[in-house]
Amino acid sequence: MEIQENIVNKVASSGLITLDLEAYYDQAERVVYDIKDNLFHGLILREKDFREFIKTHDWSQYTGKNVAITCSADAIVPTWAYMLLSNRLSPYVNELVFGSLETLEAILLSKALAKIDFNTFANERVVVKGCADIDIPVFAYVEITRQLSKVAKSIMYGEPCSTVPIYKRKD
């Protein structure tokens, strides 16, 4: 008895385009700069001391990193303090935001998604990859779906071998 061994990769021949959000993930290190470390007794920011710190601190350690500046202490920090930090960090960092790491992630992904030419997905069947080694925030999936819905023939979520239908254009 002869066994024919023709294995056909149906996924490869399906015409599906896989969109992997992980491919748009900025790999640069994330750092939080917490201004609470500059507060006097953890309560107030002394302008003279802070300006001296700004002058003498080694800002080059932030080169190429994505930085979120924040204050985790329950203190009133004047706006100019964040402006001074921004001025000193900007020449070194890849991205600088005010807020948490979550805010930083959202801004990084938003900027990356804004660079996608969604017209390349016009009239295509797109699978937005669901499994990633990196935790992709839900907002990125919402945004990618919003953009793809304008141009794609269909949108699915998951892996090409096992998808959940999200959208199908009715022609």
N, C-alpha and C positions, 0 to 999 in steps of 0.2 A: 504494500500500500504506500502510495506516494503522498506526502504532505507538502502542500504548497505554502511557502512562508512569505507571503506578501503582506507586510505590515504597512498600513496606510495611516499616516498622521493626519487625521481629520481636522485637528486644530490648526495645523499649518496651512491646510488648504481651504480653510473656512472663510478667509478674507477678513478676519477680525484684526483690529489694530489694538494692541495693548498699550495703555497709558499708565505708566508707573510713576506715581507722585514722588516716590523715593528718589527718582532720577533728578528731581528738581530741588532736592534737599541740600542746603548749604552745609558742607562738612566742617567748616571752620569751628573752632572751639567757642563755646558760650561761656560768658563770665558775667557775674552780677557784681557791680560796684555799689556797695551799700554805704551811703554817706553817714550812717550812724556811727561809723568808726572815727569820724571827724568831729563828733559832737563833744562838747565840754560837759563832763558828768552825764553823758547820755541824754542831755536835755536841750542844750542850745549850741548854735554854731557861732563861734567867735570869728568875726571877719578877718582880723589880723592873723590869727593862727591858721585859718583856712587858706588865706592867700599865700602864706609862707609854705604851707604844705603843697599847694598847687605849683609853686615855683620849684620846689626841691624834689618832688616825687619823681621816680623813674617811670614815665608814661610809656616808654618803648616796650615795656613788658606786655602791653596790650596789642602789639603789632599783629595785624591780620585776624584778630579775634572779633567776635560779635559780642557787644557789651550792652547790658541793661543797667541803667543807673536808677537807683531807688533809695528810699529811706525806710527801713523796717522799724525804726523807733517811733514812738508816739511823740514826735517833736515837730515844731513848726520850722521848716527850712525855707529860707527865702529863695525865691525863683532865681536870683542872680547866682546862687551857689551851683545850681544845676547848669546854668549857662556857662560858668567858669569851667566846670567839669567837661562839658560838651566841647568847649573851645580847646581844651588841652588834649582830650581823647581823640577828637576827630581826625587829626593827621595820621593817627596810628591804626585805628580800628577799621574793620571791614564794614560793620554796621553798628550804629549807636541808637538806642531808644531809651525813653524814660518809661519805666515800668518793670514788670516781672519778667521772668524767663518765658512765661506763656505769651506775654505781649511781644517779646522778642521773636519767638517762634512764629507767631501770627504774621508779623511784619515781614520776616524773612520769606515765608511761604507766599505771602501776598505779592511781594515783589517778583518772586520767581514765576508765579502763575501769570502775572501781568506780561511777562515776556513771551509767553506761548502764542504762536500764530495759530489760532483755532481754525482758520480757514483750511489748514492742512487736514483737518478732520471732516471737511465738508462731504456730506453724503456717504460717510463711512460708518461701519459698525464698530463701535469702540467699547472695549472692556477696560474699565478703570480697575487696575490691580488692587486687590483687597489686602493681601498679606504683605507685610513689609518688615524689615529688620528694625526699622525706625518707627517710632510712634508718630504717625501723621495725624494732626488734629482734625477733628470732624469738619471744622469750617472749610478746610481745603477741599474735602469731598463735595461739600455743598457748592463751593465756588466753581469747581471744575464741572460739576453737573449743570450749573446755571449757564456757563459759557458753552459747553458742548451741546446743550439743548437747542441752541440757536442754529447749529450747523450740521450736527451729526444725524445720520439716518436712524441709528439706535445707540443706546447707552446701556451697558451692563456693568455689574459690579462683581468682583471676585477674581477667579482665574479662568482662562479661556476654556478649560475642561469642565468647569462648574461655575456657572454664572447666575446672578439674580438680575432679571430684567428690571430696568429703571425707567427707560423711555423708548418709545418707538414712534417715529414720525408717521403720521397718517397722510399719505399722498393722495 
